[in-house]
Amino acid sequence: MSDAHITALLDEKPKSFKTGSMLYDPNEDKDVDVGNVEVQIKRDPTDGNNYRLHLGGKRVFQWFKEKWQSLKQTVKRGFGIRP
């Protein structure tokens, strides 16, 4: 994410990325499309000196995890693999 994007988010108001915007997911070692997803930086409720990035109202790591699970299910259905 660029410095300009981060600066714009520091007002703690929700913003949305344009279609085709990508963020790097370090857990999966790849870029993920975050277009049309609400993005917001919020103060950490347990430590007011820290901030947390939220995508679609969820903490960033939870959002990436759910997207990954959804992708795996889509691929399984596409190949006719049962869970």
PyMOL Python script that loads the backbone (N, CA, C, O; Angstrom):
from pymol import cmd

cmd.read_pdbstr("""\
ATOM      1  N   MET A   1       0.856  -1.161   0.000  1.00  0.00           N
ATOM      2  CA  MET A   1       0.000   0.000   0.000  1.00  0.00           C
ATOM      3  C   MET A   1       0.906   1.228   0.000  1.00  0.00           C
ATOM      4  O   MET A   1       1.911   1.265   0.710  1.00  0.00           O
ATOM      5  N   SER A   2       0.554   2.210  -0.781  1.00  0.00           N
ATOM      6  CA  SER A   2       1.400   3.397  -0.903  1.00  0.00           C
ATOM      7  C   SER A   2       1.285   4.290   0.328  1.00  0.00           C
ATOM      8  O   SER A   2       0.326   4.186   1.093  1.00  0.00           O
ATOM      9  N   ASP A   3       2.273   5.170   0.512  1.00  0.00           N
ATOM     10  CA  ASP A   3       2.244   6.119   1.618  1.00  0.00           C
ATOM     11  C   ASP A   3       1.016   7.024   1.527  1.00  0.00           C
ATOM     12  O   ASP A   3       0.432   7.380   2.550  1.00  0.00           O
ATOM     13  N   ALA A   4       0.623   7.399   0.308  1.00  0.00           N
ATOM     14  CA  ALA A   4      -0.545   8.260   0.123  1.00  0.00           C
ATOM     15  C   ALA A   4      -1.821   7.563   0.591  1.00  0.00           C
ATOM     16  O   ALA A   4      -2.682   8.188   1.211  1.00  0.00           O
ATOM     17  N   HIS A   5      -1.945   6.254   0.291  1.00  0.00           N
ATOM     18  CA  HIS A   5      -3.119   5.499   0.751  1.00  0.00           C
ATOM     19  C   HIS A   5      -3.150   5.440   2.276  1.00  0.00           C
ATOM     20  O   HIS A   5      -4.200   5.645   2.884  1.00  0.00           O
ATOM     21  N   ILE A   6      -2.026   5.167   2.883  1.00  0.00           N
ATOM     22  CA  ILE A   6      -1.965   5.058   4.342  1.00  0.00           C
ATOM     23  C   ILE A   6      -2.299   6.395   4.985  1.00  0.00           C
ATOM     24  O   ILE A   6      -3.059   6.446   5.952  1.00  0.00           O
ATOM     25  N   THR A   7      -1.737   7.478   4.456  1.00  0.00           N
ATOM     26  CA  THR A   7      -2.017   8.809   4.990  1.00  0.00           C
ATOM     27  C   THR A   7      -3.507   9.123   4.907  1.00  0.00           C
ATOM     28  O   THR A   7      -4.080   9.665   5.852  1.00  0.00           O
ATOM     29  N   ALA A   8      -4.135   8.787   3.790  1.00  0.00           N
ATOM     30  CA  ALA A   8      -5.563   9.044   3.617  1.00  0.00           C
ATOM     31  C   ALA A   8      -6.392   8.226   4.607  1.00  0.00           C
ATOM     32  O   ALA A   8      -7.448   8.682   5.046  1.00  0.00           O
ATOM     33  N   LEU A   9      -5.935   7.040   4.961  1.00  0.00           N
ATOM     34  CA  LEU A   9      -6.677   6.176   5.877  1.00  0.00           C
ATOM     35  C   LEU A   9      -6.516   6.570   7.347  1.00  0.00           C
ATOM     36  O   LEU A   9      -7.316   6.160   8.188  1.00  0.00           O
ATOM     37  N   LEU A  10      -5.491   7.360   7.657  1.00  0.00           N
ATOM     38  CA  LEU A  10      -5.234   7.697   9.053  1.00  0.00           C
ATOM     39  C   LEU A  10      -6.308   8.568   9.685  1.00  0.00           C
ATOM     40  O   LEU A  10      -6.283   8.783  10.897  1.00  0.00           O
ATOM     41  N   ASP A  11      -7.253   9.078   8.896  1.00  0.00           N
ATOM     42  CA  ASP A  11      -8.366   9.828   9.480  1.00  0.00           C
ATOM     43  C   ASP A  11      -9.397   8.891  10.100  1.00  0.00           C
ATOM     44  O   ASP A  11     -10.394   9.343  10.664  1.00  0.00           O
ATOM     45  N   GLU A  12      -9.154   7.580   9.996  1.00  0.00           N
ATOM     46  CA  GLU A  12      -9.986   6.516  10.565  1.00  0.00           C
ATOM     47  C   GLU A  12     -11.374   6.441   9.934  1.00  0.00           C
ATOM     48  O   GLU A  12     -12.276   5.835  10.513  1.00  0.00           O
ATOM     49  N   LYS A  13     -11.562   7.038   8.772  1.00  0.00           N
ATOM     50  CA  LYS A  13     -12.837   6.940   8.060  1.00  0.00           C
ATOM     51  C   LYS A  13     -12.714   5.861   6.989  1.00  0.00           C
ATOM     52  O   LYS A  13     -11.653   5.719   6.381  1.00  0.00           O
ATOM     53  N   PRO A  14     -13.778   5.098   6.747  1.00  0.00           N
ATOM     54  CA  PRO A  14     -13.707   4.036   5.730  1.00  0.00           C
ATOM     55  C   PRO A  14     -13.522   4.604   4.328  1.00  0.00           C
ATOM     56  O   PRO A  14     -14.096   5.635   3.976  1.00  0.00           O
ATOM     57  N   LYS A  15     -12.721   3.921   3.549  1.00  0.00           N
ATOM     58  CA  LYS A  15     -12.476   4.260   2.149  1.00  0.00           C
ATOM     59  C   LYS A  15     -12.651   2.970   1.345  1.00  0.00           C
ATOM     60  O   LYS A  15     -12.725   1.880   1.913  1.00  0.00           O
ATOM     61  N   SER A  16     -12.714   3.104   0.031  1.00  0.00           N
ATOM     62  CA  SER A  16     -12.772   1.925  -0.835  1.00  0.00           C
ATOM     63  C   SER A  16     -11.691   2.025  -1.895  1.00  0.00           C
ATOM     64  O   SER A  16     -11.439   3.100  -2.439  1.00  0.00           O
ATOM     65  N   PHE A  17     -11.052   0.895  -2.185  1.00  0.00           N
ATOM     66  CA  PHE A  17     -10.077   0.848  -3.266  1.00  0.00           C
ATOM     67  C   PHE A  17     -10.800   0.715  -4.596  1.00  0.00           C
ATOM     68  O   PHE A  17     -11.930   0.230  -4.654  1.00  0.00           O
ATOM     69  N   LYS A  18     -10.148   1.145  -5.652  1.00  0.00           N
ATOM     70  CA  LYS A  18     -10.697   0.981  -7.002  1.00  0.00           C
ATOM     71  C   LYS A  18     -10.608  -0.483  -7.411  1.00  0.00           C
ATOM     72  O   LYS A  18      -9.791  -1.243  -6.891  1.00  0.00           O
ATOM     73  N   THR A  19     -11.463  -0.860  -8.350  1.00  0.00           N
ATOM     74  CA  THR A  19     -11.418  -2.211  -8.900  1.00  0.00           C
ATOM     75  C   THR A  19     -10.024  -2.486  -9.439  1.00  0.00           C
ATOM     76  O   THR A  19      -9.442  -1.649 -10.128  1.00  0.00           O
ATOM     77  N   GLY A  20      -9.497  -3.648  -9.128  1.00  0.00           N
ATOM     78  CA  GLY A  20      -8.171  -4.028  -9.598  1.00  0.00           C
ATOM     79  C   GLY A  20      -7.044  -3.651  -8.649  1.00  0.00           C
ATOM     80  O   GLY A  20      -5.881  -3.929  -8.942  1.00  0.00           O
ATOM     81  N   SER A  21      -7.361  -3.020  -7.506  1.00  0.00           N
ATOM     82  CA  SER A  21      -6.330  -2.684  -6.524  1.00  0.00           C
ATOM     83  C   SER A  21      -5.878  -3.961  -5.829  1.00  0.00           C
ATOM     84  O   SER A  21      -6.688  -4.833  -5.515  1.00  0.00           O
ATOM     85  N   MET A  22      -4.583  -4.056  -5.595  1.00  0.00           N
ATOM     86  CA  MET A  22      -4.024  -5.275  -5.021  1.00  0.00           C
ATOM     87  C   MET A  22      -3.315  -4.980  -3.700  1.00  0.00           C
ATOM     88  O   MET A  22      -2.688  -3.932  -3.540  1.00  0.00           O
ATOM     89  N   LEU A  23      -3.423  -5.914  -2.758  1.00  0.00           N
ATOM     90  CA  LEU A  23      -2.642  -5.897  -1.528  1.00  0.00           C
ATOM     91  C   LEU A  23      -1.925  -7.225  -1.417  1.00  0.00           C
ATOM     92  O   LEU A  23      -2.445  -8.261  -1.832  1.00  0.00           O
ATOM     93  N   TYR A  24      -0.727  -7.191  -0.854  1.00  0.00           N
ATOM     94  CA  TYR A  24       0.081  -8.394  -0.689  1.00  0.00           C
ATOM     95  C   TYR A  24      -0.344  -9.154   0.559  1.00  0.00           C
ATOM     96  O   TYR A  24      -0.425  -8.569   1.639  1.00  0.00           O
ATOM     97  N   ASP A  25      -0.614 -10.439   0.426  1.00  0.00           N
ATOM     98  CA  ASP A  25      -0.944 -11.321   1.538  1.00  0.00           C
ATOM     99  C   ASP A  25       0.311 -12.114   1.889  1.00  0.00           C
ATOM    100  O   ASP A  25       0.670 -13.044   1.167  1.00  0.00           O
ATOM    101  N   PRO A  26       0.987 -11.763   2.990  1.00  0.00           N
ATOM    102  CA  PRO A  26       2.228 -12.467   3.330  1.00  0.00           C
ATOM    103  C   PRO A  26       2.016 -13.932   3.688  1.00  0.00           C
ATOM    104  O   PRO A  26       2.929 -14.740   3.518  1.00  0.00           O
ATOM    105  N   ASN A  27       0.831 -14.297   4.181  1.00  0.00           N
ATOM    106  CA  ASN A  27       0.564 -15.698   4.536  1.00  0.00           C
ATOM    107  C   ASN A  27       0.532 -16.588   3.309  1.00  0.00           C
ATOM    108  O   ASN A  27       0.979 -17.734   3.360  1.00  0.00           O
ATOM    109  N   GLU A  28       0.010 -16.075   2.210  1.00  0.00           N
ATOM    110  CA  GLU A  28      -0.087 -16.859   0.982  1.00  0.00           C
ATOM    111  C   GLU A  28       0.972 -16.472  -0.040  1.00  0.00           C
ATOM    112  O   GLU A  28       1.061 -17.082  -1.106  1.00  0.00           O
ATOM    113  N   ASP A  29       1.781 -15.453   0.282  1.00  0.00           N
ATOM    114  CA  ASP A  29       2.872 -15.006  -0.576  1.00  0.00           C
ATOM    115  C   ASP A  29       2.381 -14.634  -1.981  1.00  0.00           C
ATOM    116  O   ASP A  29       2.966 -15.032  -2.988  1.00  0.00           O
ATOM    117  N   LYS A  30       1.275 -13.850  -2.016  1.00  0.00           N
ATOM    118  CA  LYS A  30       0.751 -13.409  -3.303  1.00  0.00           C
ATOM    119  C   LYS A  30      -0.080 -12.153  -3.112  1.00  0.00           C
ATOM    120  O   LYS A  30      -0.462 -11.812  -1.993  1.00  0.00           O
ATOM    121  N   ASP A  31      -0.358 -11.464  -4.218  1.00  0.00           N
ATOM    122  CA  ASP A  31      -1.216 -10.291  -4.199  1.00  0.00           C
ATOM    123  C   ASP A  31      -2.666 -10.721  -4.326  1.00  0.00           C
ATOM    124  O   ASP A  31      -2.979 -11.686  -5.023  1.00  0.00           O
ATOM    125  N   VAL A  32      -3.557  -9.992  -3.642  1.00  0.00           N
ATOM    126  CA  VAL A  32      -4.983 -10.288  -3.653  1.00  0.00           C
ATOM    127  C   VAL A  32      -5.733  -9.023  -4.065  1.00  0.00           C
ATOM    128  O   VAL A  32      -5.397  -7.925  -3.621  1.00  0.00           O
ATOM    129  N   ASP A  33      -6.753  -9.178  -4.917  1.00  0.00           N
ATOM    130  CA  ASP A  33      -7.557  -8.053  -5.367  1.00  0.00           C
ATOM    131  C   ASP A  33      -8.448  -7.563  -4.221  1.00  0.00           C
ATOM    132  O   ASP A  33      -9.215  -8.336  -3.649  1.00  0.00           O
ATOM    133  N   VAL A  34      -8.338  -6.276  -3.895  1.00  0.00           N
ATOM    134  CA  VAL A  34      -9.158  -5.687  -2.837  1.00  0.00           C
ATOM    135  C   VAL A  34     -10.061  -4.589  -3.404  1.00  0.00           C
ATOM    136  O   VAL A  34     -10.537  -3.729  -2.664  1.00  0.00           O
ATOM    137  N   GLY A  35     -10.292  -4.624  -4.713  1.00  0.00           N
ATOM    138  CA  GLY A  35     -11.161  -3.636  -5.341  1.00  0.00           C
ATOM    139  C   GLY A  35     -12.566  -3.694  -4.782  1.00  0.00           C
ATOM    140  O   GLY A  35     -13.105  -4.774  -4.541  1.00  0.00           O
ATOM    141  N   ASN A  36     -13.157  -2.530  -4.576  1.00  0.00           N
ATOM    142  CA  ASN A  36     -14.518  -2.383  -4.061  1.00  0.00           C
ATOM    143  C   ASN A  36     -14.696  -2.947  -2.649  1.00  0.00           C
ATOM    144  O   ASN A  36     -15.813  -3.285  -2.257  1.00  0.00           O
ATOM    145  N   VAL A  37     -13.613  -3.050  -1.887  1.00  0.00           N
ATOM    146  CA  VAL A  37     -13.683  -3.499  -0.502  1.00  0.00           C
ATOM    147  C   VAL A  37     -13.466  -2.284   0.391  1.00  0.00           C
ATOM    148  O   VAL A  37     -12.557  -1.487   0.156  1.00  0.00           O
ATOM    149  N   GLU A  38     -14.302  -2.146   1.414  1.00  0.00           N
ATOM    150  CA  GLU A  38     -14.138  -1.039   2.349  1.00  0.00           C
ATOM    151  C   GLU A  38     -12.865  -1.254   3.169  1.00  0.00           C
ATOM    152  O   GLU A  38     -12.646  -2.329   3.727  1.00  0.00           O
ATOM    153  N   VAL A  39     -12.032  -0.217   3.233  1.00  0.00           N
ATOM    154  CA  VAL A  39     -10.764  -0.273   3.952  1.00  0.00           C
ATOM    155  C   VAL A  39     -10.777   0.803   5.027  1.00  0.00           C
ATOM    156  O   VAL A  39     -11.197   1.935   4.784  1.00  0.00           O
ATOM    157  N   GLN A  40     -10.314   0.439   6.219  1.00  0.00           N
ATOM    158  CA  GLN A  40     -10.302   1.410   7.305  1.00  0.00           C
ATOM    159  C   GLN A  40      -9.178   1.068   8.276  1.00  0.00           C
ATOM    160  O   GLN A  40      -8.911  -0.103   8.543  1.00  0.00           O
ATOM    161  N   ILE A  41      -8.534   2.087   8.793  1.00  0.00           N
ATOM    162  CA  ILE A  41      -7.575   1.904   9.876  1.00  0.00           C
ATOM    163  C   ILE A  41      -8.286   2.320  11.151  1.00  0.00           C
ATOM    164  O   ILE A  41      -8.836   3.417  11.247  1.00  0.00           O
ATOM    165  N   LYS A  42      -8.265   1.410  12.144  1.00  0.00           N
ATOM    166  CA  LYS A  42      -8.928   1.675  13.424  1.00  0.00           C
ATOM    167  C   LYS A  42      -7.912   1.553  14.547  1.00  0.00           C
ATOM    168  O   LYS A  42      -6.945   0.797  14.450  1.00  0.00           O
ATOM    169  N   ARG A  43      -8.142   2.305  15.613  1.00  0.00           N
ATOM    170  CA  ARG A  43      -7.301   2.168  16.808  1.00  0.00           C
ATOM    171  C   ARG A  43      -7.525   0.795  17.434  1.00  0.00           C
ATOM    172  O   ARG A  43      -8.641   0.276  17.442  1.00  0.00           O
ATOM    173  N   ASP A  44      -6.461   0.227  17.949  1.00  0.00           N
ATOM    174  CA  ASP A  44      -6.547  -1.047  18.665  1.00  0.00           C
ATOM    175  C   ASP A  44      -7.290  -0.795  19.985  1.00  0.00           C
ATOM    176  O   ASP A  44      -6.863   0.043  20.779  1.00  0.00           O
ATOM    177  N   PRO A  45      -8.396  -1.511  20.224  1.00  0.00           N
ATOM    178  CA  PRO A  45      -9.160  -1.256  21.452  1.00  0.00           C
ATOM    179  C   PRO A  45      -8.396  -1.612  22.732  1.00  0.00           C
ATOM    180  O   PRO A  45      -8.721  -1.103  23.804  1.00  0.00           O
ATOM    181  N   THR A  46      -7.392  -2.474  22.629  1.00  0.00           N
ATOM    182  CA  THR A  46      -6.629  -2.859  23.819  1.00  0.00           C
ATOM    183  C   THR A  46      -5.419  -1.969  24.047  1.00  0.00           C
ATOM    184  O   THR A  46      -4.868  -1.948  25.148  1.00  0.00           O
ATOM    185  N   ASP A  47      -4.992  -1.226  23.015  1.00  0.00           N
ATOM    186  CA  ASP A  47      -3.832  -0.336  23.130  1.00  0.00           C
ATOM    187  C   ASP A  47      -4.042   0.834  22.183  1.00  0.00           C
ATOM    188  O   ASP A  47      -3.804   0.706  20.982  1.00  0.00           O
ATOM    189  N   GLY A  48      -4.480   1.959  22.696  1.00  0.00           N
ATOM    190  CA  GLY A  48      -4.798   3.131  21.895  1.00  0.00           C
ATOM    191  C   GLY A  48      -3.632   3.711  21.115  1.00  0.00           C
ATOM    192  O   GLY A  48      -3.831   4.594  20.281  1.00  0.00           O
ATOM    193  N   ASN A  49      -2.406   3.227  21.371  1.00  0.00           N
ATOM    194  CA  ASN A  49      -1.240   3.702  20.629  1.00  0.00           C
ATOM    195  C   ASN A  49      -1.023   2.927  19.333  1.00  0.00           C
ATOM    196  O   ASN A  49      -0.205   3.327  18.505  1.00  0.00           O
ATOM    197  N   ASN A  50      -1.738   1.834  19.151  1.00  0.00           N
ATOM    198  CA  ASN A  50      -1.591   1.005  17.955  1.00  0.00           C
ATOM    199  C   ASN A  50      -2.841   1.097  17.085  1.00  0.00           C
ATOM    200  O   ASN A  50      -3.930   1.428  17.553  1.00  0.00           O
ATOM    201  N   TYR A  51      -2.646   0.794  15.813  1.00  0.00           N
ATOM    202  CA  TYR A  51      -3.743   0.804  14.855  1.00  0.00           C
ATOM    203  C   TYR A  51      -3.827  -0.549  14.168  1.00  0.00           C
ATOM    204  O   TYR A  51      -2.848  -1.294  14.115  1.00  0.00           O
ATOM    205  N   ARG A  52      -5.006  -0.857  13.644  1.00  0.00           N
ATOM    206  CA  ARG A  52      -5.223  -2.111  12.921  1.00  0.00           C
ATOM    207  C   ARG A  52      -5.891  -1.795  11.585  1.00  0.00           C
ATOM    208  O   ARG A  52      -6.772  -0.939  11.502  1.00  0.00           O
ATOM    209  N   LEU A  53      -5.456  -2.500  10.548  1.00  0.00           N
ATOM    210  CA  LEU A  53      -6.048  -2.368   9.225  1.00  0.00           C
ATOM    211  C   LEU A  53      -7.228  -3.320   9.122  1.00  0.00           C
ATOM    212  O   LEU A  53      -7.114  -4.494   9.471  1.00  0.00           O
ATOM    213  N   HIS A  54      -8.372  -2.815   8.639  1.00  0.00           N
ATOM    214  CA  HIS A  54      -9.586  -3.615   8.464  1.00  0.00           C
ATOM    215  C   HIS A  54     -10.013  -3.575   7.005  1.00  0.00           C
ATOM    216  O   HIS A  54      -9.994  -2.518   6.374  1.00  0.00           O
ATOM    217  N   LEU A  55     -10.398  -4.724   6.475  1.00  0.00           N
ATOM    218  CA  LEU A  55     -10.947  -4.834   5.125  1.00  0.00           C
ATOM    219  C   LEU A  55     -12.345  -5.420   5.261  1.00  0.00           C
ATOM    220  O   LEU A  55     -12.532  -6.444   5.917  1.00  0.00           O
ATOM    221  N   GLY A  56     -13.313  -4.780   4.650  1.00  0.00           N
ATOM    222  CA  GLY A  56     -14.683  -5.278   4.730  1.00  0.00           C
ATOM    223  C   GLY A  56     -15.178  -5.406   6.160  1.00  0.00           C
ATOM    224  O   GLY A  56     -15.989  -6.284   6.455  1.00  0.00           O
ATOM    225  N   GLY A  57     -14.702  -4.543   7.056  1.00  0.00           N
ATOM    226  CA  GLY A  57     -15.130  -4.564   8.451  1.00  0.00           C
ATOM    227  C   GLY A  57     -14.417  -5.581   9.318  1.00  0.00           C
ATOM    228  O   GLY A  57     -14.717  -5.688  10.506  1.00  0.00           O
ATOM    229  N   LYS A  58     -13.472  -6.336   8.751  1.00  0.00           N
ATOM    230  CA  LYS A  58     -12.751  -7.373   9.502  1.00  0.00           C
ATOM    231  C   LYS A  58     -11.265  -7.039   9.524  1.00  0.00           C
ATOM    232  O   LYS A  58     -10.752  -6.361   8.634  1.00  0.00           O
ATOM    233  N   ARG A  59     -10.582  -7.530  10.561  1.00  0.00           N
ATOM    234  CA  ARG A  59      -9.129  -7.337  10.595  1.00  0.00           C
ATOM    235  C   ARG A  59      -8.522  -7.979   9.365  1.00  0.00           C
ATOM    236  O   ARG A  59      -8.994  -9.013   8.890  1.00  0.00           O
ATOM    237  N   VAL A  60      -7.482  -7.362   8.858  1.00  0.00           N
ATOM    238  CA  VAL A  60      -6.919  -7.734   7.557  1.00  0.00           C
ATOM    239  C   VAL A  60      -6.576  -9.222   7.467  1.00  0.00           C
ATOM    240  O   VAL A  60      -6.846  -9.848   6.442  1.00  0.00           O
ATOM    241  N   PHE A  61      -5.993  -9.793   8.505  1.00  0.00           N
ATOM    242  CA  PHE A  61      -5.604 -11.200   8.433  1.00  0.00           C
ATOM    243  C   PHE A  61      -6.814 -12.119   8.383  1.00  0.00           C
ATOM    244  O   PHE A  61      -6.783 -13.144   7.703  1.00  0.00           O
ATOM    245  N   GLN A  62      -7.886 -11.765   9.098  1.00  0.00           N
ATOM    246  CA  GLN A  62      -9.113 -12.550   9.055  1.00  0.00           C
ATOM    247  C   GLN A  62      -9.737 -12.469   7.668  1.00  0.00           C
ATOM    248  O   GLN A  62     -10.224 -13.473   7.147  1.00  0.00           O
ATOM    249  N   TRP A  63      -9.727 -11.274   7.063  1.00  0.00           N
ATOM    250  CA  TRP A  63     -10.289 -11.085   5.730  1.00  0.00           C
ATOM    251  C   TRP A  63      -9.539 -11.937   4.706  1.00  0.00           C
ATOM    252  O   TRP A  63     -10.156 -12.613   3.882  1.00  0.00           O
ATOM    253  N   PHE A  64      -8.190 -11.902   4.762  1.00  0.00           N
ATOM    254  CA  PHE A  64      -7.391 -12.721   3.843  1.00  0.00           C
ATOM    255  C   PHE A  64      -7.675 -14.206   4.057  1.00  0.00           C
ATOM    256  O   PHE A  64      -7.801 -14.957   3.089  1.00  0.00           O
ATOM    257  N   LYS A  65      -7.777 -14.634   5.308  1.00  0.00           N
ATOM    258  CA  LYS A  65      -8.038 -16.045   5.611  1.00  0.00           C
ATOM    259  C   LYS A  65      -9.374 -16.487   5.012  1.00  0.00           C
ATOM    260  O   LYS A  65      -9.463 -17.559   4.414  1.00  0.00           O
ATOM    261  N   GLU A  66     -10.406 -15.668   5.172  1.00  0.00           N
ATOM    262  CA  GLU A  66     -11.711 -16.015   4.630  1.00  0.00           C
ATOM    263  C   GLU A  66     -11.707 -16.046   3.104  1.00  0.00           C
ATOM    264  O   GLU A  66     -12.348 -16.906   2.500  1.00  0.00           O
ATOM    265  N   LYS A  67     -10.989 -15.113   2.476  1.00  0.00           N
ATOM    266  CA  LYS A  67     -10.890 -15.107   1.013  1.00  0.00           C
ATOM    267  C   LYS A  67     -10.181 -16.367   0.530  1.00  0.00           C
ATOM    268  O   LYS A  67     -10.582 -16.958  -0.473  1.00  0.00           O
ATOM    269  N   TRP A  68      -9.138 -16.780   1.229  1.00  0.00           N
ATOM    270  CA  TRP A  68      -8.390 -17.979   0.858  1.00  0.00           C
ATOM    271  C   TRP A  68      -9.285 -19.217   0.977  1.00  0.00           C
ATOM    272  O   TRP A  68      -9.287 -20.073   0.092  1.00  0.00           O
ATOM    273  N   GLN A  69     -10.049 -19.308   2.084  1.00  0.00           N
ATOM    274  CA  GLN A  69     -10.954 -20.449   2.272  1.00  0.00           C
ATOM    275  C   GLN A  69     -12.013 -20.484   1.171  1.00  0.00           C
ATOM    276  O   GLN A  69     -12.343 -21.552   0.655  1.00  0.00           O
ATOM    277  N   SER A  70     -12.541 -19.320   0.815  1.00  0.00           N
ATOM    278  CA  SER A  70     -13.542 -19.231  -0.244  1.00  0.00           C
ATOM    279  C   SER A  70     -12.959 -19.676  -1.583  1.00  0.00           C
ATOM    280  O   SER A  70     -13.614 -20.388  -2.343  1.00  0.00           O
ATOM    281  N   LEU A  71     -11.746 -19.262  -1.864  1.00  0.00           N
ATOM    282  CA  LEU A  71     -11.087 -19.654  -3.113  1.00  0.00           C
ATOM    283  C   LEU A  71     -10.868 -21.162  -3.161  1.00  0.00           C
ATOM    284  O   LEU A  71     -11.090 -21.785  -4.199  1.00  0.00           O
ATOM    285  N   LYS A  72     -10.435 -21.752  -2.051  1.00  0.00           N
ATOM    286  CA  LYS A  72     -10.218 -23.196  -2.012  1.00  0.00           C
ATOM    287  C   LYS A  72     -11.523 -23.944  -2.272  1.00  0.00           C
ATOM    288  O   LYS A  72     -11.531 -24.935  -3.002  1.00  0.00           O
ATOM    289  N   GLN A  73     -12.630 -23.479  -1.681  1.00  0.00           N
ATOM    290  CA  GLN A  73     -13.919 -24.134  -1.891  1.00  0.00           C
ATOM    291  C   GLN A  73     -14.356 -24.015  -3.341  1.00  0.00           C
ATOM    292  O   GLN A  73     -14.895 -24.968  -3.904  1.00  0.00           O
ATOM    293  N   THR A  74     -14.131 -22.858  -3.954  1.00  0.00           N
ATOM    294  CA  THR A  74     -14.486 -22.650  -5.355  1.00  0.00           C
ATOM    295  C   THR A  74     -13.708 -23.597  -6.255  1.00  0.00           C
ATOM    296  O   THR A  74     -14.267 -24.181  -7.184  1.00  0.00           O
ATOM    297  N   VAL A  75     -12.419 -23.748  -5.979  1.00  0.00           N
ATOM    298  CA  VAL A  75     -11.579 -24.642  -6.786  1.00  0.00           C
ATOM    299  C   VAL A  75     -12.027 -26.087  -6.611  1.00  0.00           C
ATOM    300  O   VAL A  75     -12.111 -26.832  -7.588  1.00  0.00           O
ATOM    301  N   LYS A  76     -12.313 -26.488  -5.387  1.00  0.00           N
ATOM    302  CA  LYS A  76     -12.778 -27.857  -5.134  1.00  0.00           C
ATOM    303  C   LYS A  76     -14.063 -28.151  -5.895  1.00  0.00           C
ATOM    304  O   LYS A  76     -14.200 -29.207  -6.512  1.00  0.00           O
ATOM    305  N   ARG A  77     -15.015 -27.198  -5.847  1.00  0.00           N
ATOM    306  CA  ARG A  77     -16.283 -27.396  -6.577  1.00  0.00           C
ATOM    307  C   ARG A  77     -16.037 -27.449  -8.073  1.00  0.00           C
ATOM    308  O   ARG A  77     -16.686 -28.218  -8.782  1.00  0.00           O
ATOM    309  N   GLY A  78     -15.104 -26.639  -8.559  1.00  0.00           N
ATOM    310  CA  GLY A  78     -14.804 -26.608  -9.986  1.00  0.00           C
ATOM    311  C   GLY A  78     -14.228 -27.919 -10.492  1.00  0.00           C
ATOM    312  O   GLY A  78     -14.443 -28.292 -11.645  1.00  0.00           O
ATOM    313  N   PHE A  79     -13.492 -28.622  -9.628  1.00  0.00           N
ATOM    314  CA  PHE A  79     -12.905 -29.895 -10.014  1.00  0.00           C
ATOM    315  C   PHE A  79     -13.733 -31.075  -9.528  1.00  0.00           C
ATOM    316  O   PHE A  79     -13.333 -32.225  -9.712  1.00  0.00           O
ATOM    317  N   GLY A  80     -14.880 -30.809  -8.909  1.00  0.00           N
ATOM    318  CA  GLY A  80     -15.757 -31.888  -8.439  1.00  0.00           C
ATOM    319  C   GLY A  80     -15.213 -32.622  -7.242  1.00  0.00           C
ATOM    320  O   GLY A  80     -15.560 -33.781  -7.016  1.00  0.00           O
ATOM    321  N   ILE A  81     -14.358 -31.963  -6.461  1.00  0.00           N
ATOM    322  CA  ILE A  81     -13.783 -32.592  -5.267  1.00  0.00           C
ATOM    323  C   ILE A  81     -14.735 -32.332  -4.099  1.00  0.00           C
ATOM    324  O   ILE A  81     -15.163 -31.198  -3.884  1.00  0.00           O
ATOM    325  N   ARG A  82     -15.062 -33.366  -3.357  1.00  0.00           N
ATOM    326  CA  ARG A  82     -15.943 -33.198  -2.197  1.00  0.00           C
ATOM    327  C   ARG A  82     -15.101 -32.896  -0.967  1.00  0.00           C
ATOM    328  O   ARG A  82     -14.004 -33.430  -0.799  1.00  0.00           O
ATOM    329  N   PRO A  83     -15.643 -32.012  -0.093  1.00  0.00           N
ATOM    330  CA  PRO A  83     -14.893 -31.667   1.143  1.00  0.00           C
ATOM    331  C   PRO A  83     -14.724 -32.822   2.079  1.00  0.00           C
ATOM    332  O   PRO A  83     -14.121 -32.672   3.142  1.00  0.00           O
TER     333      PRO A  83
END
""", "prot")
cmd.dss("prot")
cmd.show_as("cartoon", "prot")
cmd.util.cbc("prot")
cmd.orient("prot")
